[in-house]
Amino acid sequence: MNENDEPDELVSQLRSGDQEALAAIFSKYRERLWRMVNFRMDRRLLGRVDPDDVLQEAYITLAARIADFDTSPSLGLLVWLRTMVMQTLTDLHRHHLGAQMRDAGREVVLGGCQYPQTTSVSLAAQFAARLTSPSNAAIRAELFDQAKRAIAELDPLDQEVLALRHFEELGNRDVAEVLGIREKAASIRYVRALKRLKIVLAQVPGLSGEG
């Protein structure tokens, strides 16, 4: 077993350009990739694009560029899939949002990857959504603004470590690979980021005392 615990034969078939192997692997990781897209997608795209649309376009790209996996030995299987999906999401953001994407505050570059939306915004949206009901729109908006300001105080790399571990559910090895840092550094960053997150969220009344 290798490549994120996939059978050697399946990975070998993928490296040889087997489309059926790609379909099987993509199907296995689809739910995790969907969560990643849902977390990363700019809320301004709601109603125009959904995570399933992104995954459909990403799969078409993967099928056309399947040979890239064999020429990317440094990338693990899940990270390779994620990288291709992120590229698709970034392209869709630029296509639909156009000039609005020129706002530097909406893009960050970490580990050689350009993210279409700052992670502080995505993290704040998740916290606000989990702690308020859909009917409390005003409360959610206020909580979102407060959480966004607090989370923005974290180092961008720490924000990414938290997002990758908690919302994309990547293991420490994959987090290190995505961000281009050593596994030990990713582990240390994660522990430190959790401590810092607790401190900054204590500034938000609606989040104080929350786990």
N, C-alpha and C positions, 0 to 999 in steps of 0.2 A: 504494500500500500504506500502511496505517496500523494503529492499534490493535494493537500487538504483531505487526506484519507480516501481519495478516489482509487478504485482498482487500477493496478498498473496497466491492464489491457485497455481499459476505457481511455486512460490518459494517452496511451500509445496511439490509439485510434484517432484521438483528437489531434495529436501531433502530426499524424499522417494526412490530416485534412478530411476526416470522416464526418460528414454532416449529421449522421444519426448519433454519433457520440456527442457532438455539440448539443444536439436537441435534448439528449438525456441529461447531460450535465447542466444545461441551462434550466431545464425543468426542475432539477433538484434544488438549485440555488435561487429560483425565481422569487420565492417569498421573501428571502433576505434582501435580494436586490430591489424588490418592490418597497420594502421598508426604507431602504436607503434613499430611493428616489422620492418617496413621500416626505421624508425628513428634509431633504435638500431642496425640494422644489419651491421656487418663489411663489408666495401666496397669490401674487397678482396673476398667475397663470390659471388659477382655478376657474373652471367653466370653459376653458379653451383647450387645456391639455390635462390628462391625468396620468398617474404612474404607469398604467397599462399601455398607454400610447407610447411612452418613453421606452418601455421594455420592448415593445414591438419593433420600434425603429432601431433600437440597440441590437436586437437579435439579427435583423437584416444586415446590419453593419458587421456583426460578428461572423455571420455566415460568409460574407464577402471577403472578410479579412482573417479567415480561420488560420491561414498560414502564419500570421503574426505571432501566434502562440508558440510555435516552434522556434521562432527567432527571438523570443523574449524569455530566455532561460532564467533570468534573474527574478521574474515575477511568478508567484504562486498562482494556482488556478483561480481561486476566488478573487485575488487581487487583480488578476488580468481581466476577469469578467467585470469587476467593479470599475476598473479604469475605463473600459470601453463604454460602459453604461454612463459613467460620469461625463465622458466626452460628448455623448449623445445629448445628455441633459443640458450641458453647457451650450451646445449648438442651438437647442430649442429655446433656451432663455434668450440668446442673442437674436434669434429669428423673430420671436414674438414680442420682445421688449425693446429691441432696437436701441435707439439712442439712450434710453433709460439705463442701459447696462454700462454706460460710460461713467456712471457714478462710481468712483473708486471704492466707496464704502460698501458696495455690493459685491465686490470680488476680493478674494485673498488667494495667495499662492503659497502652498506648503508642500514640501516634498516633491516639487516639480509639477504639482497638480493645481490647476486654477479652479477654484470653487465659485459657482455662480452667485452665491449669496453668503454673506458672512455667517459663520456658525453661531454667533451670539444671537442672531435673529431667530434662527431655527430652534436653538435651545430654549429661548424665551417663549416661543410659540408653543413648544411642547409642554413646558411647565404651566403656562397659562391655561392651555386646553385641559390639562389633567386636573387642575384645581378649581375650575369653574364649569358650570353647566352651560350648554349652548344658549339657553334663554337669558343668561346674564352677560349680554354682549358688552355693556358699558364697563362692568367689573372686569371682564376678561381683557378688554382693551387697556384699562388702567394697569392691571397686573402685568400685562405683556410689556408695556412701556417701562415699568419699574424693573422688571426682570431683565429686560434687554440692556438697560443702563448698567445694572449691577454685573451681569455676566460679561459685558464688554470690558470690564476692568481686568478680566483674566487674560493672561498671555494667549495669543491666537493658537499657539501650538497646544497649550493646555486645553483650550476649548475643543480642538480637534480630537485630542486623546479621549476626552469625555464623550464626545459625539460618536466616535468610532466604537468605543467600548460599550456604551449603554444603548445607543439608538440604532447603530448598525450591527451591534453584537459581534464584533470582530474579536478574535483572540489577540493576545499580546504580540505574537509573532507577526500576524497580518497587519496590526496597527503600526508596528515598527517598519514593515515593508512599505506600507502606504505613505508614511511620513518620511521615509528615508533616514531613519535613525536606528541605533542599535536596540536590540530587545531589552537589555538591561535599562537603557535610558528611557524606553517607552514605559517600562514597569514603574520606574521611579517617578516619571512624569505623571503617571496615572494616580498614584498615591498622593502626590503633592497637589495635583489638580482637584482631587476630591476634597482635600482639606481647605483649599482656597475657595472652592465653590460653596462650601458650607458657610464660610465667613462672608462672602459677598452676598449670598442669598439672605443672610440674616438682616441685611439692610432693607429687604422688601417685606413690609408688614404682612402681606397676604401669604408669604412663603415662610415666614419665621416659624421655626419648630417643625417644619415639614421634613420628612425623610427623603 
